[in-house]
Amino acid sequence: MAESGYKPVPHDAAFRKALLAKPGVQKAFDELEEEYTALHAMLDARQAAGLTQAEVATRMGTTVSAVSRLEASLRSEKHSPSFATLRKYAQACGKKLVIQMV
């Protein structure tokens, strides 16, 4: 089998530090803080539950691609998920959706 040349970049603390040191990146990151916080909460909930996207999809009564789009939607301005969808995702992970303004 031919080598693909694929070399994944580790997204560890050193990578993040180097990335945020680049001009403009910290500002852009700060502007998206709420979205990244929500995304991390979702991914952490799924991981803590030990679930794959497929398992979450089954529990939500949807498709894997819909769960993938949901997780990706928080990094995009194109689509904002409804509260009902976020609630279903939380319940699928054995969690409760709580929204706070601080």
Summary of the structure (lengths in Angstrom):
residues: 102
radius of gyration: 16.2
end to end distance: 53.7
largest distance: 53.7
contacts: 204
relative contact order: 0.11
helix: 58%
strand: 0%
